[in-house]
C-alpha cells in the first residue's frame, strides 16, 4: 500500500479508490534469451509501437500490478478529463516494471464501437460477445457477465506481443506476466495465425504469427452504463521505462476524441471496381476432387479437410472497417464481433458464431459447429431445413468427426440459428488439472476439425500444399487472455480490410465422403454473403441513383429540345 501512495499525487481517499496488487511469483525458471535474428527482426518492425512483451523474461514477476477506480463521471468527455488529470498526478514508481489501470465509471451507456469509430489512433481493437446483445453466451466470459460487460474498444498499446515464430509456451508466459487475478479487466486482446509454419504474405505481415495487445486507452460498454480506462505498462529490462510509458500514453491521450455519439450503420457509397476469387471455381473443383480421392482411397490418409476461399473486392473508395463491422453487428446477436488492427496495418474484422473455448479458473467449456444451411423464407421452411440438416448423413459425418477429436465429451447435437445460416452445434465442458493447462487447451483445440480437418496434421499439410493464398489469422484463435479468465472464438466469417489491399473476405467448407463440389462452393458463397451483400447493396443503390439522375437529366434535355428556341 505504501507503493501505491508513491504512485499518485495527491493521495486519494480510500472510499474513492480500490487497489489490487499481485502476489510474488511462486518460483523462477531459467530464461532462455531470444536469438539475435529474432530480436533484430522484432526491433525493426515494432519499435514504434511500445514495448514488445515477448522480449522479456517470462518468469520474472512484475513489480506492480494495480487497478484504481476513480469517481464516476456523467459522460465520456468528463471521464477523459478526469483520466488526464490522474495521469498528470502520477509519480514515478520505485519498481522497475509493472502495469497500472486507471478507470472511470460513466453513468450513461454509450456504444464501444461508436467511440472507436471516432478514434483515428492506431492500433485499434474491438471485441463484443455473443451475449452482449441478446445472445446465449459472452465473449467476455462468465466473470464479465457479472459486470454486464457488452463490448470493449481500445486504441494504442500499453504493451504488445508479436513474433514471427509459432506461438509458444514462452510467449504465453510473457503475456500472462502482465495479467493478474486481482485486475480482471487488464486483458491482452489479439489473434493467432491459422498455420504459423507457412510463409506470412505481405497483407498479413503486420500481424506476425500472432499479435496481442493491452490497449493504452479502453472504452467498456456495459448494459446500463460505460467505463473509460487507461493502461500504463513499463519494464526497464525491455528498455521501456516509466518515462517512456507515460510520454507514449500522453501522446495517445492528446489524440483521443471524447465523442461516443451514435453513427449511421451504413457502408459509404462506393463502386466495386473488381471482384475475384482465389481459388477460381475451376481450381476449387480440382482441389475438392483431389481431396475426395484421398478421403475415398483404400488406405485413406484423410477423413475430412476444410478448404477455404479468399475473395478480393476493390472499390473506388476506402472501406472503413469499423463501419463495416458495425453493419455486421445488426445481424450478429448470436455471434462474436471483433476487430484487430496493428499500427500501420489493415484491420482483421469478423462476425464469428463459433467459440473455441472459455476458461474461468479451472472450469473450461467449448463447442463444436458443423454443417451449414440457409435460413428458410417462412417458419415452416426454416424448420424443415433444420430438420434436414439434423438428418443429413454428410453433415452428420462432419459433425461426428469434430466431436470425436475434441478433448471433452459432447452432448446431443442441436441446431444453432443465425440470421442467414444455421449449423449443427453441441456444447462441451470439462475441468483443468491446473490453470497452467490453458496453453495446452489452446494448442490442442486449434486447429479444430471444423476449420482444418482430420487427421489434423494430414489436413494441415493438404491445405498448405493446395491453397494458393495465405489464410493469415482467418480460422485461427481470436480473443483475449485475462488473469484468471480467458476466452477465444474461431476467426471465421472474417475479412481483412485496408488501404491498398481492398477487402479480402474469407470463408471455407468441410470436405468429407459424399461431398459435392458445387454444393460446397454455394456454401462458401452463403457464408461470405454477410460481407458481400453489404458492399453490393451500396453498389446497387449507387447504380439506381445514377440511373435516376440520368433519367431526370434526359427528361430535362428532352423538354428543352421540344420547347421553342428563343429569338436571337
N, C-alpha and C positions, 0 to 999 in steps of 0.2 A: 504493500500500500504506500510505503514511503517512495517507491519508484514512481508511482502514479503522480504524487504531489509534485515531483520534479518535472514531470512532463507537461503540466498545464499551468498557465499563469493568467489570471489569478486563480486561487483554489475555488472549487465549486462545491456548494453544499451537498452533503451526502444524499439528501432526498431528491436531488435533480439529476443524479448520475448513478449508473450501475457499472461496476468494473469487474472484469473477469481476467484471470491470469492463468497461464498454463502451468502444469506441474513439471518438474525437471524430468529429463529423459531417464528411463529406467536403465539404460546401458548404452554403450558406444560400440560401433563396429569400425573396422578399418575402412577408410575412404579410399577408393581407387581413383586416382586422378584421371581426368579426361585426356584423351590423346591430343597432341598439339594440332593435328589436322582438324579434329572435331572442334577444338576450341577456336582455331583461326576462322573456320567456316562460320561458326556461330557469331563471332565478333563482327565479321564483315557484313553480315546480313541483319544483325539485330541490335547493334549498339545504340541506334537512335530511339529505341522504344523505352526501355528502362533496364532493369537487370534481368538476366535470364537465370531463373532459379535452378535450372538444370546444371549449372556450372558450380553449384555449391556442394558442400559436404552433406549428404543425405542423413547422416547420423548425428549431426551437430544440432542440438536443440536451440531454437530461437531464444533470445534473452527476454523478449517481451511479446505477449500476445493478448491484446485487450480489445474490448468493445465498450464504448462510452455512449450512453443515450442522453442527449441534450433535451431541454424543454421543448414541448410540441409547438409547432408553428401553424398559422391558419392557411398558408398557401406555399407553393414551391419557391416563389421568389424570396419570401421572408425566411424560409428554411435555408436557402442558399446563402443569404446574408449572414445568418447565424453560423453556418459552417465556415464561411470565410473568416469571420472574427475568431472562431475557435482555433482555426489553423494558425492564424497570426499569433495567437496566445500560447502556442505550443513551444516548450523549451527543449533543447537538445537532450535526449536521454543519455544516461550513463552506459546503457547497454550498446554493444556493437552491432546488434541485429535485432529485428523484431517486426511486428506488424500491428498497427492500431487502426481501429474502425471507429469513426465518429458518425452518429446517426441522429437525425431529427425527425420525429413523427410529424405527419401533416394531417390536419383534421379532415380535409376534403380528399375524396378519391379522385385520382387522375390516372389516365392510361399510360402505362410504361412505354408503349410503342409510340404514342403521340409525343411524349417527352423525348424519346430517342430520335424521332423524325426531326425535331428542332435542333438537334446537335450535329455539327459537322466535323467534330474532332474524331480522329481515328486513333486506335482501333475502337470498334463498336461491337456490342454483343446484345443479344436478346434471347430470353427463354420464357416460355409460357407452358404451363402444364395442361394435361387433358381435363383436369377437374376444375381449372380456373374459371371456365365459363359454362359450367353445367355438365361437364363430362363425368366419367366414373373414376378417374384417378388423377394424380397430380404429378407433374414433372418435379415439383418442389417437395415431394415426399410427404410422409406422414407427419413429420415434425412441422413442416411448413403449413400443413392443413390446420394445425392447431393455431398458427398465427395468421391464417386466412390469406396466405401469400398467393397471388394470382399470376403475376409476371414480374420479371426482372430485366431491366435495361442497364447497360453500363457503357462508359466511354473511358478511353485511356487504359493504361495498365500499370498498376502499382508494382506488380511483378508478373512476368510471363514465363512460360515453359515451352520451349520448342527445340527440337533436334531433327536431324535428317536420318538418323538410325531408328530402327524399330523401337517402339515404346517398351521400356524395360522396368524391372523392379527398382533399379536405382532411380530412374526418372519418377516413378510413382512415389518413392520415398521423399524425393526432393519437393514434390508438390505437397505431400502430407505434412512436411516440415512447417509450412506456413499456415496450417489449419489446426483448429483446436475444438474440442468438445464444448469448451466454455464460450466459444464465439461461433455459434452455429451458422450465422449468416455471412461469415467470411468464407467464400467459396471460389474455387477455380473452375471456370466455365470453358468448354472447348470441345475438340473432336480429335479423332484418331483416323488415320488412313485405313481404307479397306484392306489394302495389301502393301505393307511397308517394304516388302522385298522388291517391288517393282520401281522403275525409274519415275521420278517426280517430273511431270510435264511443266511447261512454262506457266500455264494458268494456275497451277497449284503450288508454285514454288514458295509463296509467302506463308504457306501453312506447314511446310516441312512434313515429317512423318506424323507429327502430332503438334497441336497448338492449344495451349490453355492459358488463361489469364485471370488474375484477380483485378477487377476494374478499379481505376482511381476514383471515379465518381459513379454512383449507382442509384438508380431510382427503382423502388419497390412498390408495385401496385398491390394493394390489399383489397379485400372485398368491400370494405366500407371506408377506407382511408388510404393513406400513402406513406412513404418514407423516403427521405433523401439521405444518402450516406457518402462518406469518403473513406478510402483506404490508403494508408501510408505504409510502405514496406521498405526496409533498408537492411543492408548487410555489408559491413566493412570488408569482409573477406571476398565479396564479389565486386569490390570497387564501386559500390553504390551506397555511400554513407548517408546519414540523416540529411545533410545539407542538400545533396543532390535529389533525394526523395522529395523534400519539401519544395525545392525550386521547381521540380517537374510537376508536382501537384498544383502549385500556384499558377504555373503556366496554363495548365489544363482548366483550372477554375476560371481564369480570365476569358476562356473561350466558351464557357458553358452558358447556354440560353436558359433562363428560368421558365420559359414557356412550356406548358403542357396542355395547350388547348387542343381540342379535337380537330382532326383534319379529315378531308374528304378521302374515303377509301375507294379510289378510282385511279387506275393506271393512266398517266397523262397520255393524251392522244399522240399516236406515233404510227408510222408506216413500216410494215415489215418489208425490209429490202431483200432478205433471203431467209430460207429455212432449209436446213439439211440434216439428214440423219447419219449417224455413224454407229453401227454399220448400215448400209443400204439394205433394202428388203431382199435383194438377191443374195447378198453376203449373209444376212440373217438366216435365210432358208438353208444355206450351205452349212452354217455353223450348227443349226439345230439338227440337221441330218447327220453331221459328224458326231454330235453328242448322243443321238439315239442309236447310232451304230455301236458306240462304246457301251451304252446302257443295256442294249438288247443282245450283246455278244455272249458267247458261251461262258467265258471267264470274265464276266462284266467287271470292269475297273470302276465304273460309276453306277450309282443308283439314282442320283439327281445332280444337276448342275444348274445354276442360275445365270442366265445370260442377260446382259443389260444393253441399253441403247442410250446414246447421247444425242440430243437434238440441239443444234446451234441456231438461234434466231437472232438476226441482226436487224435493228430498227434504225430509223433516221434520227432518233433522239436517244439519249442515255436513259435507261430504265432505273428508277430509284428503287433499290432493293427493299427499303423499309416500307415504301408504299405497296410494293408487290406483296410483301409479307402480310401487311395489314389487310389486304384484299383476301388473302388466304385464310385469315382469322375468321372471316364471316362464315366459312364452311368448316371451320376447324374445331368445333366444340368437343369432338372426341379424338383430338389429335394433339401432339406436341408441336408448337411452333418455335423455331429457333433462327438465329442469325449470328454468324461468326465472321467478323471482318477484321483481319490484321491490318496494321498500319501499312498504307501503300498498296494493299491488295484488294481483290474482289471480295464480294460478300457471299458466303455459303448460307443459303436460306432453305427452309423446309417446313413441311406440314405433315409430319410422320405419325401414323397411327400406332406404331409398334414400339413397345417398351423392351429394352434389353434386360435391365434389372434395376431394382431399387433395394438399397440396403440401409437399415437403421440399426445401429449397434450390431447384434449378431443375427437379426432377422433379415432374410433376403427373399425377394419374390421376383418372378419373371413371368413371361407369357410366350406363347407361340402363335404366330399367324401364318396362314397358308390359304391358297385358293382365292380367286378374285372373280366377282361377278358385278355387273352393273346393277344399279337400283331400278326397281320397276316403276312404270309410269303411274300405276294405280296400286292401292294397298294390296289387292288380291294378287296382282302380278308380282309385286315385291316379295310377298310371302312365298309364292311359287318358286321364284328364282332362288330364294334362300333354302327352300326345301331341296331343290335340285342340287345345290351346292353341297348340302349335307350328305346327299346320297351319291354324289359323283365318285366313281371308282378312282379316276385320275387324281382328283383333288384330295380324296381320302388317302391315297398313297403318299402324296406330297406331305400331307399333314402328319401322317404316322411317322414318316421319316424324321420330321422335325422333333416330335415328342420323344422318340426313342433316343435321340442323341443328346437331349438336354440332361442336365445334372439332376433335375428334380422330377418327381412323379407327376404326370399331368392329370388333370381332371377331364370330365366329359367334354367333348368339343361342342361349341356353340357358335352362333352367328354374331359377328360384330358389324353393325351397320354404320356406314359413313355417308355423307351427303351424296357422293357419286358412285361409291362402290360398297361391297360387303365382303367379309372374309370369314373363314373358319378361325376359331380362336379357342385357346384354353389357358387357364391360369395355373401357375406353378409356384411352389413355395418351398422353403427349407430353412435351416439354421446352420450358421457357420460355427466351426470349432473355435476360430479366433478371428478378431477383426482384421488381422493382417492377411486373412484369406481374400480380402477384397480384390487385390491384384490378380489372384488366381481365378476368381469368378469372372473378372473382366476378360482375361486372356482365354479362358475356357469357353465362354459363351460367344466370343467373337473369333472368327466369323461364324455366324449361325447357319444351319442348313437353309434357313429362309432366304438368305442373301448370297450364299456361296454354293452349298450342295453337300453331297455325301458320297464317299468319304471326304472329309474336309480338305485334306492335303491334295488329293487327286483332283477334286473340283477346283481348288485354287489354282493349281498348275494348268488345268484346262482353260480356265478363264484368262490367265496370264498369256497363254500361247495363242488364244483365239481372238480375244477382244482387241480392237485396234485403237482404243482410246484409254486415257488414264481416268479411272474412277475417282481418284483422289479421296476425299472424305465421304463421297457417296457410298451408302450402305455400311459405313463404319460407325463406331460408337460416337454419339454426340450427347453431351450432358454436363454434369458437374460433380466435383469431389467436395465433400464437406468434412468437418471434424469427426462427426460420428454418423453422418448420413451422406449417402451418395446415390445418384440416380442417372441412368443413361438410357437414351432411346436409340433406335436404329435409324441412321441418317438416310432413309429412303424418301420418296416423293419430294425430291430436293432439286435445287438448281444453284448454279454459280453465276453471279451477276456482277459485271464490272465493265469499266471503260476498256475498249479495245478487244474484248472477247465476246461482247453481246450477252445473251442469256443462254446458258448451257443447261438444258433440262435433262434429268436422268430418271430412268425407270427400267425395271427388269421383270423377268418372268422365269418361273421354275420349269425346267425340262426334265420330265420323268417318262417312264414307259407309258405309251399311249398318247403322248403329246402330239398335237397338230400344229405345225409351224405357223400357219396363218392365224390360228386362234390366239397363239401367244403374242404375235405381233399386234393383234387387236387389243389384247390385254395391256400391253405396253402403252398403246395409244390412249387407252382409258385412264391409266394411271397418270400419264403425263398431261391429261386434259385439264387438270385444275390450274396448270400454268398456261398452256396454250390457249385455252378459251378466254382467259383474262386478256391476253395480248391480242387475240383475234377479234375480240369484242370491240376493242378500241379501233382496230383497223376497219371493221365493218362500219362503225359509227363515222369514221373519217371519210370513207367512200360515200356513204349516204349523204353526209353533209356536203361533200364536193359535188355530188350529182344534183342535189337540191340547189346549190349555189349556181351550178351551170345552167340548170333549167330556168331559174329565175333570171339569170343573165341573158339566156337565149330568148326568153319571153320579152325581156326589155328591148333587146335588139330588134326582134320581130315587130314589136309595137312601134318602134322608131321608124322601121322600114315602111310600115303601112301608113304612117302619118304623112300628110303633105309636107313637102320641103319648104322651108321659109324662103321668101324672096331675097335675092342678093341686094 
